[in-house]
Amino acid sequence: MDLDQLRALSATVAAGSLDAAARALHVTPSAVSQRLKALETATGQVLLVRGRPARPTASGEVLLRLARQVELLTADAVRELGGATESRPATLPIAVNADSLATWVLPALAPLAGEVALDLHVADQARTSELLRAGTVMAAVTDTADPLPGCSSTPLGSMRYRPAATAAYLARWLPDGPAAEALERAPVVVFDRTDDLQAAQLRARGVDPARPPVHHVPSSADFLHAVRLGMGWGMVPDLQDVEGDLVELGTDGAVDVTLYWQQWRLRSPSLDRVGAAVLEAAGRALRR
């Protein structure tokens, strides 16, 4: 494969358009277009859906993984040859669920900030594996146990979530406990429309998740803040409720979400350092 063509594919997907990719590669948009067309001719496949943003086809995802593997290995080799002070650090795109990012992942990665350039993608733990499969990221914190093609999978531990709210909220909306009839009227705080933890809790208590009013707050810190402000009850991870000021809805609602670290099965010092840091931090922070 021609390396310039692979770089053009990777840059276009990362930047979202040919113009932005051209600026990143310091070439003209025409040069990027020609390289992409040449790569598609060589493979006999359509590799990009040229929309806004540009995105890879299924065939394009295969070559995108190859392109980013080559970029990572090249950056590692240049770093070894030129010394850490004379070369740019490798860029590592990683997918992490928001609650892990807000609690234990960033402290784990902070010591590596001078050695690698992190491109963090935030997605629900049930969907981070999709980014890994597509070649968008090189590693992911995910709830998928089975290794994806070309990847290794290592258990990290589990995060415990509890349905919780303020005492004032419970006194107003659930004075007699979390009975189904009361839960149908009680407001709920939900992270985003892919977050199923609250809906699963309601179904387990015999409540249609479509019945209660829902507040969507797509930020881990702001989600917790919304619950503390009494906007609704929500599934709060134990790692975030460090102040212990929230009250659990009953005693049988705790849910453990098991997480795994999946990364490309690739000999890369940069990727291995990140993986080791994540595994070490998970061993301290997560439940076993």
N, C-alpha and C positions, 0 to 999 in steps of 0.2 A: 504494500500500500504506500502511496506517496504521502510523506509526512505533512507537507503543506496542505494537501487536500483534507487530511484528517483534522489538522488544526483549524481549517476553515469550518468544518462541520461542528467541531466542539465549540468554537467561538460563536458561531451563529446561534446555536441552541442556548448557550450561556447568556448571550447578550440579547437574544430575542429577535434580531433583525440583521439583514446583510449590512446595512449602514453602520450599525453599532459594532458588528464583528469586524468590519473594515477598520474602524477607529482603533479597536483593541489590537489588531494585527499590524497596524501602520501600513495598510495597503489601500487600494481603491475598492469601492463596492463591486466594480466590474471584475476585479481580480478574484474576489471572494466568490462571486457568481460563477466565474469560469472554473474555479477549482471544484466547486460543488457539482457542476455539470459534468466535469471530467470524472469525478468519483462515482457519480451515478451511472455514467457510461461504462466505466470499468467494472462495476458490480452488476450492471443490468437491473438495478433496483431504483425505485423512487425512495429517496432517503429523508426528504424533508417535506412537511406540509408548510408551504410558504404563506403563513398567515401572520397575525399579530397577537401574540408572539409566534415566531417560527417554532415548530416542534417536530421531533423526529417521528418517522413512521416506525413500524415494528422492525423493518430492516435497518432503518437508521439507528435504532437503539443498539443494535448489535455493534455497528461501527462506532457509535458514540462511546460505548464501553471501551473498545479498543483504543480510540483516540485518547481517552482520559488515562488509560493505563500507560500508554506511551508517554504522555505528558508527565505523569508522576515519576516513571522510571528515569526519564531524561532529567528532570529536576533533581532527583536523588543523585544521579551520576555526576551532573555538573557540580553539585554541592560537594561531593567527595573529591572531585578533581581540583576545584578552585578554592576550597576552604569555605567555612560557614560565613565569613565576613565578606566574601567576594562574589557571592551568588544570591539570587533571590530564593526565598524558601518555597517549597512545593505548596501548591494550593490544594487543599483537601476539602471537597464538598461532603458534608455529613448531614444525615437526617436524624432529628431528635424530637421526641414528643415534648410538648411545652412544659409539662410538670417536671420532667427530668431536667430540662434546661434551666428551669427556675430554681432548682434545688441543688442537685449534686453534680451535674455534668460540667457547668462552667468552671467551678473551682478545680475540677480535675484537669481541664484543658488549659487553664490559665498559665501554668508553668511552661507550656510549650509554645507560648505566643511568639517567642523570638525565633523558633525553629520551623514552624509551619504557618501558612496562611489559611485560616479556617473560613469556609463558606458554609454557614449553618443554615439548614432548611428545617423549618418547624412544621410538623404534621402530626396528626394523631398516631399513636403507636400501632394502630391497625393499618395505617396507610404509608408508613415510612418505608415498608418493604417494596411498595410500588415504585418509589423513587429509586431504590436500589436496583430493582429489576430493569428499569428503564435506562439505567446508566447515568442518571442525573446526579447521583451521589456514589461515593466509594464505600461508605459504611453507614450503618444505621442502628439506632436503638429501636427495637421493634418487638411486637408480641408474637412474631412468627418464629416458631421453633425450628422448623425444617429448613436446612440451608438452601438458599436460592442457587440456581446454576452459577457455578464459578465462585461461590462464596463459602465461607466458614461461619458456623453459628455457635456461640458460646453463651450459656445461661448467665444472666447478671444477678438475678434475684427478683423480688417482687415489691411493688409499691402498694401499700394498703390505703384504700379509700373508705371514708365513712360518710353517711348522710348526716350533715350537720347544719346547724343554724344558730342564731343568737337566742339567748333566753327570752328576750322581748318578742322576737318573731314567733317562737313556740307558744308563748302565752297568748298571742293574738290569733294565730292561725291554727295551731294544733294544741289547744289547752287540754284536751283529753287524750293526747297521744296521736301517733301517726295512723289513724284509722282511714280506711279507703275513702269514705265520704268527705272527710276533712282534706285529705291530700288532693282531691279533685279540684278544690278551690284554692289551695295554697300555692303562691307563686314559687317558681323554680328558677334557679340560675344554671344555665347550660353554657359550656365553653363555646361550641359552635355547632353547626348542623351535622357534623360527623361524630359528635360526642354522644355515645349511647349509654353512658354510665347512669345518668339520672333516669332515662327512660326504662332501662333494665330494672332499676330499683322500684319504679312505679309499677311495672308489670308484675314484679315479684310480690307486690302488696295488693294485687288485684285492681290496679288503676290503669285506665287507658291513658297513655302518655300525651295524647292530644287534648285531654281535658283541662289540665291546669294552665294558667298563664305562664309564659316562659320568657325570661330575659337572656338573650345571647350576649355573652361577654368574652370575646376571643383573645384574652390575654390571661396568662396564668396568675400573675399578681393581681390584676384587676378583678378576675373571677373571685379570688379570695376576699378582696376588698368589698365586692358587691355583697357577698354573703355576710361579712362583718357589718355592713351597713343595714342589714335586715331586709334587703331586696328580695330574698328568697332563700330556700335551703339548697344545698348543693353537695355533690360528692367531693369532699375535701381530702387530699392526701395527708397522712400523718406527718410527713416531712415538712409540710407547709404550716400546719397548725401548731407551731412551736410555742405560741403563747398559751395554748390550751383554753382559750376564752370561748370556744364554741361548744354547743351541746349536741350530742348525738341523738338522732331520731330513733329511739328505741335501742335495743341491744343486739339486734340480729341483722344489721344492714351492712356490715363491713364486707368489702370486696378486695381481694388480692389480684393485682394485675401483674402477671409474670412477664419480665422483659428479657430480651436476648440482644447480644451484640453480633451483628452480621457484618462482615467486611469482605472485600474482594480477596480471593486466595491468590495473593500476589506478593512476591518478595520485594517489599519496599520498606526501608528503614523508617521513613516518615510515617507511613500508615501503621506500622507495627508499634511505634512509640505512642501514637494516639490510642491505639487499641489497648495497649498495656496500661495507660493512664486511666482509661475508662473502666477497665476491669478492676483495677486496684480501688478506685473510688466507689464503684458499685459494691465491692466487698465490705466497705465500711458503712455505706449508707442504706443499702437495701436489705430486705428481709430474706433469709435463707430457708 
